[in-house]
Amino acid sequence: MGSSQASQREFFQAGTAVDHIKNIRMYREKIASIEERIARLRSAMEMGSRQLTGMPRNTDVQDRLANDIVRLDALERQLIGETLRFEIAVAEAEQAIDRLPGAQRIIMRLRYIEGLSWRRVSEKSFYGIRHCFKLHDKALRSL
């Protein structure tokens, strides 16, 4: 593991279990946002590369494609970093969640590890939404 990865792991381990659990949803949203930006950029790059095919040399399109490649590389690096932070947060959260009693563990795992909405947590756990909220609050207090 590189020194930057080791320092990132130390940083994440310094946070509380509740911090790791709450950050999971944030990281999941960041990753999805970056993936969407990458997909849009790749689509735009494909259109630009089609303009180059069979056409006389067009430096504006080439310059735009070169800039897009740099942006794509930066986004992919950002995606790798966020994915690493997400994986560390999930591992730390799972350790904390595994120490909870049965019903609390189920609710926390469905909500944070699987990323389900409260409605889906309620359906999958066979508890009412209000009871899920109570179990969730109790789990957070006990962590």
Z-matrix of the N, CA and C atoms (Angstrom, degrees):
N
C 1 1.452
C 2 1.520 1 108.16
N 3 1.334 2 118.50 1 132.75
C 4 1.449 3 123.04 2 179.82
C 5 1.514 4 111.57 3 -69.06
N 6 1.352 5 116.00 4 165.33
C 7 1.462 6 119.33 5 -177.07
C 8 1.524 7 111.96 6 -65.53
N 9 1.339 8 118.08 7 -34.60
C 10 1.464 9 119.25 8 178.32
C 11 1.524 10 110.90 9 -68.56
N 12 1.331 11 117.87 10 -36.85
C 13 1.459 12 120.34 11 177.06
C 14 1.519 13 110.52 12 -67.75
N 15 1.334 14 117.21 13 -38.28
C 16 1.464 15 120.44 14 178.35
C 17 1.520 16 109.95 15 -64.86
N 18 1.331 17 117.94 16 -41.96
C 19 1.464 18 119.91 17 179.80
C 20 1.523 19 110.62 18 -68.47
N 21 1.340 20 118.19 19 -34.72
C 22 1.464 21 120.30 20 176.06
C 23 1.522 22 109.96 21 -64.82
N 24 1.320 23 117.73 22 -42.26
C 25 1.468 24 120.94 23 179.53
C 26 1.529 25 109.45 24 -62.71
N 27 1.342 26 117.93 25 -43.19
C 28 1.456 27 120.79 26 178.62
C 29 1.528 28 110.55 27 -61.74
N 30 1.333 29 116.50 28 -41.07
C 31 1.455 30 120.66 29 178.98
C 32 1.524 31 110.49 30 -60.57
N 33 1.318 32 117.03 31 -45.74
C 34 1.457 33 120.21 32 -177.15
C 35 1.519 34 111.46 33 -71.02
N 36 1.312 35 117.82 34 -34.89
C 37 1.451 36 119.77 35 179.27
C 38 1.520 37 111.27 36 -68.69
N 39 1.336 38 117.16 37 -22.82
C 40 1.457 39 120.99 38 -179.86
C 41 1.527 40 111.30 39 -71.90
N 42 1.321 41 118.61 40 -24.59
C 43 1.456 42 121.75 41 179.76
C 44 1.518 43 111.26 42 -72.58
N 45 1.325 44 115.05 43 163.28
C 46 1.462 45 119.05 44 177.71
C 47 1.525 46 109.67 45 -79.95
N 48 1.322 47 115.18 46 164.00
C 49 1.463 48 120.39 47 178.43
C 50 1.521 49 110.33 48 -59.36
N 51 1.336 50 116.82 49 -38.67
C 52 1.461 51 120.86 50 179.54
C 53 1.529 52 110.19 51 -63.30
N 54 1.339 53 116.89 52 -39.70
C 55 1.470 54 120.22 53 177.25
C 56 1.521 55 110.78 54 -60.15
N 57 1.320 56 116.48 55 -45.73
C 58 1.469 57 120.42 56 -179.75
C 59 1.524 58 110.63 57 -61.79
N 60 1.309 59 115.42 58 -43.40
C 61 1.469 60 119.80 59 -178.72
C 62 1.516 61 110.82 60 -63.59
N 63 1.318 62 117.19 61 -45.65
C 64 1.465 63 120.64 62 -178.80
C 65 1.534 64 111.91 63 -69.43
N 66 1.333 65 117.39 64 -30.87
C 67 1.464 66 120.51 65 -179.45
C 68 1.523 67 113.19 66 -72.93
N 69 1.320 68 117.88 67 -21.88
C 70 1.462 69 120.98 68 -177.86
C 71 1.521 70 111.13 69 -56.71
N 72 1.326 71 117.20 70 -47.83
C 73 1.465 72 120.42 71 -179.17
C 74 1.525 73 110.75 72 -63.57
N 75 1.336 74 117.15 73 -39.58
C 76 1.457 75 121.22 74 179.18
C 77 1.534 76 110.20 75 -63.06
N 78 1.333 77 117.00 76 -46.22
C 79 1.459 78 119.92 77 179.49
C 80 1.518 79 111.46 78 -63.44
N 81 1.334 80 116.64 79 -39.71
C 82 1.465 81 120.67 80 179.10
C 83 1.533 82 109.76 81 -60.07
N 84 1.335 83 117.28 82 -42.91
C 85 1.467 84 121.61 83 179.41
C 86 1.526 85 111.20 84 -67.21
N 87 1.337 86 117.21 85 -41.06
C 88 1.466 87 120.63 86 178.21
C 89 1.523 88 111.05 87 -62.06
N 90 1.333 89 115.90 88 -43.74
C 91 1.467 90 120.83 89 -179.75
C 92 1.519 91 110.04 90 -61.94
N 93 1.331 92 117.18 91 -45.04
C 94 1.471 93 120.72 92 179.17
C 95 1.524 94 110.74 93 -61.74
N 96 1.325 95 117.11 94 -40.84
C 97 1.464 96 121.20 95 179.62
C 98 1.535 97 111.21 96 -63.97
N 99 1.318 98 116.33 97 -44.32
C 100 1.467 99 120.00 98 179.26
C 101 1.527 100 110.36 99 -64.78
N 102 1.331 101 116.87 100 -41.77
C 103 1.467 102 120.44 101 178.71
C 104 1.526 103 110.91 102 -61.45
N 105 1.326 104 117.64 103 -38.98
C 106 1.472 105 120.77 104 177.45
C 107 1.521 106 110.70 105 -65.02
N 108 1.327 107 116.92 106 -42.43
C 109 1.466 108 120.59 107 178.89
C 110 1.521 109 110.79 108 -63.48
N 111 1.327 110 117.04 109 -40.34
C 112 1.464 111 120.99 110 178.03
C 113 1.521 112 110.31 111 -63.10
N 114 1.327 113 117.62 112 -43.69
C 115 1.466 114 121.34 113 -179.94
C 116 1.534 115 110.64 114 -62.68
N 117 1.332 116 117.31 115 -43.04
C 118 1.473 117 120.08 116 178.59
C 119 1.520 118 111.32 117 -64.22
N 120 1.319 119 116.55 118 -41.66
C 121 1.465 120 120.65 119 -179.92
C 122 1.523 121 110.90 120 -65.97
N 123 1.321 122 117.20 121 -42.39
C 124 1.470 123 119.99 122 178.04
C 125 1.524 124 110.96 123 -62.39
N 126 1.324 125 116.44 124 -39.72
C 127 1.463 126 120.62 125 178.29
C 128 1.531 127 110.49 126 -62.67
N 129 1.319 128 115.79 127 -44.29
C 130 1.466 129 119.75 128 178.56
C 131 1.528 130 110.93 129 -64.50
N 132 1.320 131 116.36 130 -36.84
C 133 1.460 132 120.09 131 179.09
C 134 1.522 133 111.28 132 -66.98
N 135 1.330 134 116.76 133 -37.52
C 136 1.468 135 119.75 134 177.55
C 137 1.523 136 110.60 135 -61.78
N 138 1.326 137 116.25 136 -42.24
C 139 1.463 138 119.55 137 179.22
C 140 1.522 139 110.18 138 -64.21
N 141 1.328 140 116.45 139 -39.59
C 142 1.460 141 120.17 140 178.78
C 143 1.512 142 112.37 141 -66.41
N 144 1.326 143 116.22 142 -38.66
C 145 1.468 144 118.94 143 -179.98
C 146 1.522 145 110.90 144 -69.54
N 147 1.342 146 117.18 145 -30.58
C 148 1.468 147 119.80 146 175.90
C 149 1.519 148 110.92 147 -65.51
N 150 1.336 149 115.94 148 -32.57
C 151 1.462 150 119.43 149 178.88
C 152 1.526 151 110.96 150 -67.19
N 153 1.335 152 116.71 151 -28.60
C 154 1.466 153 120.25 152 -179.58
C 155 1.520 154 112.47 153 -78.37
N 156 1.320 155 118.14 154 -27.95
C 157 1.454 156 122.19 155 -174.93
C 158 1.526 157 110.53 156 -65.82
N 159 1.311 158 115.31 157 121.35
C 160 1.456 159 120.97 158 175.18
C 161 1.516 160 114.30 159 72.29
N 162 1.303 161 117.33 160 7.53
C 163 1.459 162 120.80 161 -179.06
C 164 1.522 163 109.04 162 -105.31
N 165 1.322 164 115.89 163 157.01
C 166 1.472 165 117.25 164 173.10
C 167 1.531 166 109.17 165 -61.62
N 168 1.279 167 115.70 166 161.14
C 169 1.473 168 120.93 167 -176.90
C 170 1.527 169 110.30 168 -57.72
N 171 1.341 170 115.81 169 124.88
C 172 1.459 171 121.90 170 -178.96
C 173 1.524 172 107.55 171 -124.14
N 174 1.339 173 115.91 172 102.11
C 175 1.461 174 119.82 173 -174.97
C 176 1.524 175 112.55 174 -68.13
N 177 1.339 176 118.17 175 -29.03
C 178 1.466 177 119.64 176 178.35
C 179 1.522 178 110.66 177 -62.91
N 180 1.334 179 116.30 178 -45.42
C 181 1.461 180 120.39 179 179.58
C 182 1.525 181 109.66 180 -67.19
N 183 1.336 182 117.79 181 -40.79
C 184 1.460 183 121.27 182 178.49
C 185 1.532 184 110.92 183 -62.61
N 186 1.339 185 116.16 184 -42.69
C 187 1.460 186 119.95 185 178.96
C 188 1.525 187 110.87 186 -64.21
N 189 1.321 188 116.43 187 -40.62
C 190 1.456 189 120.87 188 178.77
C 191 1.527 190 110.25 189 -63.52
N 192 1.343 191 116.28 190 -43.16
C 193 1.463 192 120.21 191 178.23
C 194 1.531 193 111.52 192 -64.01
N 195 1.327 194 116.89 193 -40.15
C 196 1.469 195 120.08 194 178.36
C 197 1.529 196 110.34 195 -63.33
N 198 1.317 197 116.96 196 -42.65
C 199 1.469 198 120.42 197 177.31
C 200 1.528 199 110.88 198 -64.79
N 201 1.323 200 116.19 199 -38.87
C 202 1.465 201 120.06 200 178.34
C 203 1.526 202 111.31 201 -64.41
N 204 1.318 203 116.76 202 -37.21
C 205 1.469 204 120.76 203 178.22
C 206 1.524 205 109.98 204 -63.67
N 207 1.312 206 117.00 205 -41.51
C 208 1.465 207 121.15 206 178.11
C 209 1.537 208 109.91 207 -64.22
N 210 1.318 209 116.67 208 -44.39
C 211 1.474 210 120.51 209 178.31
C 212 1.525 211 111.06 210 -63.46
N 213 1.334 212 116.28 211 -40.95
C 214 1.461 213 120.64 212 178.79
C 215 1.529 214 110.89 213 -62.37
N 216 1.316 215 116.47 214 -43.64
C 217 1.458 216 120.73 215 178.28
C 218 1.537 217 110.24 216 -60.96
N 219 1.317 218 117.33 217 -43.45
C 220 1.469 219 120.89 218 179.57
C 221 1.526 220 110.77 219 -63.43
N 222 1.331 221 116.64 220 -42.37
C 223 1.462 222 120.20 221 178.97
C 224 1.525 223 111.54 222 -65.17
N 225 1.319 224 116.97 223 -40.47
C 226 1.460 225 119.99 224 179.19
C 227 1.525 226 111.33 225 -65.97
N 228 1.329 227 116.95 226 -36.89
C 229 1.466 228 120.23 227 175.75
C 230 1.531 229 110.46 228 -66.26
N 231 1.321 230 115.99 229 -40.65
C 232 1.465 231 120.60 230 177.45
C 233 1.533 232 109.94 231 -63.03
N 234 1.321 233 116.83 232 -40.89
C 235 1.459 234 121.58 233 178.47
C 236 1.531 235 110.89 234 -61.92
N 237 1.307 236 117.17 235 -42.04
C 238 1.465 237 121.03 236 178.19
C 239 1.524 238 109.95 237 -61.75
N 240 1.324 239 117.44 238 -44.76
C 241 1.464 240 121.11 239 179.68
C 242 1.522 241 112.43 240 -62.52
N 243 1.336 242 116.38 241 -45.83
C 244 1.468 243 119.93 242 179.54
C 245 1.520 244 111.42 243 -66.00
N 246 1.334 245 116.65 244 -36.91
C 247 1.461 246 120.36 245 178.52
C 248 1.524 247 110.13 246 -65.54
N 249 1.305 248 117.20 247 -40.35
C 250 1.462 249 121.04 248 177.12
C 251 1.530 250 110.16 249 -62.47
N 252 1.331 251 117.45 250 -47.24
C 253 1.464 252 120.82 251 178.51
C 254 1.528 253 110.86 252 -61.15
N 255 1.330 254 116.15 253 -39.84
C 256 1.464 255 120.90 254 178.15
C 257 1.531 256 110.56 255 -61.63
N 258 1.315 257 117.03 256 -48.05
C 259 1.470 258 121.18 257 -178.12
C 260 1.527 259 111.20 258 -62.71
N 261 1.312 260 117.40 259 -39.55
C 262 1.460 261 120.39 260 178.04
C 263 1.523 262 110.22 261 -65.59
N 264 1.329 263 116.97 262 -45.09
C 265 1.466 264 121.00 263 179.19
C 266 1.528 265 110.83 264 -61.64
N 267 1.330 266 117.47 265 -41.25
C 268 1.469 267 120.95 266 178.83
C 269 1.525 268 110.46 267 -63.22
N 270 1.331 269 117.04 268 -44.95
C 271 1.474 270 120.07 269 -179.41
C 272 1.526 271 110.77 270 -61.95
N 273 1.320 272 116.61 271 -43.82
C 274 1.466 273 120.34 272 179.53
C 275 1.529 274 110.58 273 -66.67
N 276 1.328 275 116.48 274 -42.30
C 277 1.465 276 120.33 275 179.98
C 278 1.521 277 111.43 276 -65.05
N 279 1.321 278 117.10 277 -41.09
C 280 1.466 279 120.15 278 179.77
C 281 1.524 280 111.32 279 -60.93
N 282 1.320 281 116.83 280 -39.17
C 283 1.460 282 119.69 281 178.18
C 284 1.533 283 110.33 282 -61.46
N 285 1.327 284 116.91 283 -43.40
C 286 1.464 285 120.79 284 179.93
C 287 1.524 286 110.93 285 -69.11
N 288 1.323 287 116.77 286 -43.66
C 289 1.468 288 121.30 287 -178.57
C 290 1.523 289 110.99 288 -63.18
N 291 1.315 290 116.87 289 -36.90
C 292 1.471 291 120.70 290 -179.26
C 293 1.528 292 112.52 291 -63.41
N 294 1.323 293 118.38 292 -19.54
C 295 1.465 294 121.58 293 178.94
C 296 1.531 295 112.82 294 -85.99
N 297 1.330 296 117.31 295 -6.88
C 298 1.467 297 121.09 296 -178.44
C 299 1.531 298 110.86 297 -80.11
N 300 1.348 299 116.15 298 156.46
C 301 1.471 300 119.42 299 173.76
C 302 1.534 301 110.49 300 -64.68
N 303 1.323 302 117.02 301 160.76
C 304 1.459 303 125.07 302 -172.28
C 305 1.512 304 117.86 303 -41.69
N 306 1.337 305 118.66 304 -61.75
C 307 1.469 306 121.11 305 -174.70
C 308 1.526 307 111.18 306 -65.78
N 309 1.314 308 116.61 307 -40.98
C 310 1.470 309 120.07 308 178.54
C 311 1.529 310 110.28 309 -64.03
N 312 1.325 311 115.64 310 -41.62
C 313 1.469 312 120.72 311 179.59
C 314 1.524 313 110.09 312 -60.77
N 315 1.325 314 116.84 313 -43.98
C 316 1.471 315 121.04 314 -179.27
C 317 1.518 316 110.56 315 -61.76
N 318 1.327 317 116.98 316 -47.71
C 319 1.467 318 121.58 317 -178.16
C 320 1.529 319 110.72 318 -61.99
N 321 1.312 320 116.71 319 -47.15
C 322 1.468 321 120.54 320 -178.11
C 323 1.531 322 111.38 321 -65.78
N 324 1.313 323 116.61 322 -39.16
C 325 1.471 324 119.55 323 179.57
C 326 1.525 325 110.78 324 -66.15
N 327 1.330 326 117.14 325 -44.29
C 328 1.463 327 120.61 326 -180.00
C 329 1.523 328 111.00 327 -64.42
N 330 1.320 329 116.62 328 -42.74
C 331 1.463 330 120.99 329 -175.48
C 332 1.529 331 112.03 330 -71.94
N 333 1.315 332 116.62 331 -46.73
C 334 1.464 333 119.50 332 -171.28
C 335 1.519 334 113.88 333 -100.62
N 336 1.299 335 118.85 334 -48.18
C 337 1.466 336 119.96 335 -177.15
C 338 1.529 337 110.02 336 -71.79
N 339 1.339 338 116.57 337 -45.52
C 340 1.463 339 119.56 338 179.18
C 341 1.527 340 112.41 339 -85.75
N 342 1.338 341 117.58 340 -17.17
C 343 1.463 342 121.18 341 175.28
C 344 1.517 343 114.79 342 73.74
N 345 1.337 344 117.62 343 29.58
C 346 1.463 345 120.49 344 -176.30
C 347 1.530 346 111.84 345 -82.02
N 348 1.324 347 115.01 346 155.16
C 349 1.465 348 120.98 347 173.46
C 350 1.524 349 108.47 348 -70.42
N 351 1.333 350 116.75 349 164.64
C 352 1.463 351 119.48 350 179.68
C 353 1.527 352 111.23 351 -62.39
N 354 1.312 353 116.85 352 -35.79
C 355 1.472 354 119.89 353 178.23
C 356 1.520 355 110.65 354 -61.57
N 357 1.337 356 116.80 355 -45.54
C 358 1.477 357 120.84 356 -179.65
C 359 1.534 358 111.15 357 -69.06
N 360 1.353 359 116.68 358 -35.57
C 361 1.466 360 119.61 359 176.12
C 362 1.521 361 109.18 360 -60.39
N 363 1.323 362 115.66 361 -44.43
C 364 1.468 363 121.42 362 179.57
C 365 1.522 364 110.92 363 -61.31
N 366 1.318 365 116.71 364 -45.91
C 367 1.468 366 120.90 365 -179.35
C 368 1.523 367 111.75 366 -63.91
N 369 1.328 368 116.84 367 -45.62
C 370 1.467 369 120.46 368 -175.98
C 371 1.527 370 112.75 369 -72.53
N 372 1.329 371 116.31 370 -29.33
C 373 1.464 372 119.43 371 -177.52
C 374 1.524 373 112.45 372 -91.57
N 375 1.324 374 116.24 373 -12.42
C 376 1.463 375 122.70 374 -177.62
C 377 1.534 376 112.10 375 65.13
N 378 1.333 377 116.14 376 26.63
C 379 1.464 378 122.11 377 173.24
C 380 1.522 379 107.59 378 -112.11
N 381 1.318 380 116.49 379 153.03
C 382 1.459 381 120.25 380 173.21
C 383 1.520 382 109.76 381 -67.76
N 384 1.321 383 116.63 382 158.16
C 385 1.469 384 120.75 383 -178.04
C 386 1.525 385 110.74 384 -59.49
N 387 1.336 386 117.42 385 -43.87
C 388 1.468 387 119.89 386 -179.85
C 389 1.525 388 111.14 387 -59.76
N 390 1.326 389 116.26 388 -41.58
C 391 1.459 390 119.55 389 179.09
C 392 1.538 391 110.34 390 -66.30
N 393 1.320 392 116.64 391 -36.43
C 394 1.471 393 120.58 392 175.93
C 395 1.524 394 110.21 393 -60.86
N 396 1.348 395 116.93 394 -43.46
C 397 1.466 396 120.72 395 178.08
C 398 1.524 397 110.49 396 -60.00
N 399 1.334 398 116.80 397 -43.67
C 400 1.468 399 120.72 398 -179.33
C 401 1.523 400 111.03 399 -64.16
N 402 1.330 401 116.59 400 -43.85
C 403 1.466 402 120.06 401 178.24
C 404 1.528 403 111.06 402 -63.33
N 405 1.318 404 115.25 403 -39.99
C 406 1.457 405 121.73 404 178.84
C 407 1.517 406 110.40 405 -61.92
N 408 1.336 407 117.07 406 -49.70
C 409 1.467 408 121.18 407 -179.55
C 410 1.535 409 111.14 408 -61.49
N 411 1.299 410 116.06 409 -41.46
C 412 1.461 411 120.79 410 179.11
C 413 1.525 412 110.44 411 -64.49
N 414 1.326 413 116.83 412 -40.45
C 415 1.467 414 121.26 413 178.28
C 416 1.526 415 110.62 414 -63.38
N 417 1.325 416 117.42 415 -44.53
C 418 1.465 417 120.48 416 -179.95
C 419 1.526 418 111.13 417 -62.77
N 420 1.317 419 116.78 418 -39.31
C 421 1.478 420 120.12 419 179.34
C 422 1.533 421 111.37 420 -66.66
N 423 1.321 422 116.64 421 -32.94
C 424 1.459 423 119.37 422 -176.45
C 425 1.534 424 113.52 423 -84.78
N 426 1.327 425 117.43 424 -11.79
C 427 1.476 426 119.50 425 -179.52
C 428 1.519 427 112.11 426 -80.47
